[in-house]
Amino acid sequence: MKRETELNKILSSNFDCDYLSVINESHQHSVPENSETHFKVTLVSQEFAGMNKVKRHQQVYKLTGELMAQGLHALALHLYTPDEWQSLNELSPASPQCMGGSKRA
């Protein structure tokens, strides 16, 4: 199963998602072609209410730990309540350009 599909399945089955987007951003990094190592996750759930950013991230990393052990390298996590998401006009921030490895100027 593709890692993107696995991430979608894990997150959608463990959170009551108002919105979920999993984007493979590996091509923006110094990794081999067709890698599945870097992902941007935007997840909106009322379950995050009353939780700070660290607790939200901990919940996601607890669920994805096995994938990390299997070569998933990085998750850019954008985790919001529905009200927070609406205040952002339902847009998550753009990912910065990778400056590592062979992509350094």
C-alpha positions in Angstrom: 0.0 0.0 0.0 1.3 3.5 -0.8 2.4 5.5 2.2 0.0 8.3 1.3 -2.9 5.9 1.3 -1.7 4.5 4.6 -1.5 7.9 6.2 -5.0 8.8 5.0 -6.4 5.5 6.4 -4.7 5.8 9.8 -5.8 9.4 10.3 -9.3 9.1 9.0 -10.0 6.0 11.1 -8.6 7.6 14.3 -10.0 11.1 14.0 -13.5 12.5 13.3 -12.2 14.6 10.4 -14.0 17.7 9.1 -11.2 17.9 6.6 -8.1 15.8 5.8 -5.5 16.4 3.2 -2.3 14.3 2.8 0.1 15.6 0.2 3.4 13.8 -0.8 6.0 16.6 -0.9 9.0 14.2 -1.2 9.8 15.6 -4.7 10.7 18.9 -3.1 13.5 17.3 -1.1 16.8 15.6 -1.8 15.5 12.1 -2.1 15.3 9.5 -4.9 12.5 9.9 -7.5 9.1 8.4 -6.4 10.0 8.6 -2.7 7.4 8.7 -0.1 9.3 10.3 2.8 8.0 13.8 3.3 4.3 14.6 3.7 2.2 17.7 4.4 -0.9 16.8 6.5 -3.8 19.2 7.1 -6.3 17.7 9.5 -9.3 19.5 10.9 -11.2 17.9 13.8 -13.2 19.1 16.8 -11.2 16.6 18.8 -8.4 19.1 18.9 -10.5 21.6 20.9 -8.7 22.5 24.2 -5.5 20.8 23.0 -2.3 22.8 22.4 -0.2 22.2 19.3 2.3 19.9 21.0 -0.5 17.6 22.2 -2.1 17.5 18.8 1.2 16.6 17.2 1.9 13.9 19.8 -1.4 12.3 18.9 -0.6 12.1 15.3 3.0 10.9 15.8 1.7 8.2 18.2 -0.4 6.9 15.3 2.3 7.2 12.7 5.3 5.8 14.7 5.4 2.6 12.8 5.5 4.4 9.4 8.4 6.5 10.7 10.2 3.3 11.6 9.6 2.2 8.0 11.2 5.2 6.3 8.7 8.0 6.7 11.0 10.9 7.4 9.0 14.0 7.9 5.4 15.2 8.5 4.5 18.9 8.2 1.5 18.9 10.5 -1.2 21.5 10.3 -3.8 20.5 12.8 -6.9 22.7 13.5 -10.3 22.8 15.1 -13.1 23.7 12.7 -13.2 27.3 14.1 -9.4 27.7 13.7 -9.7 26.3 10.1 -12.5 28.7 9.3 -10.5 31.7 10.6 -7.7 30.7 8.2 -10.1 30.8 5.3 -9.6 27.0 5.1 -6.0 27.4 3.9 -3.0 25.7 5.3 0.4 27.4 5.0 2.6 26.7 2.0 5.6 24.5 2.7 9.0 26.2 2.6 11.5 25.2 -0.1 13.9 22.5 1.0 17.5 23.8 1.5 19.1 20.5 2.4 21.3 18.1 0.6 22.0 18.7 -3.1 19.4 21.5 -3.3 21.6 24.0 -1.5 22.4 27.1 -3.5 
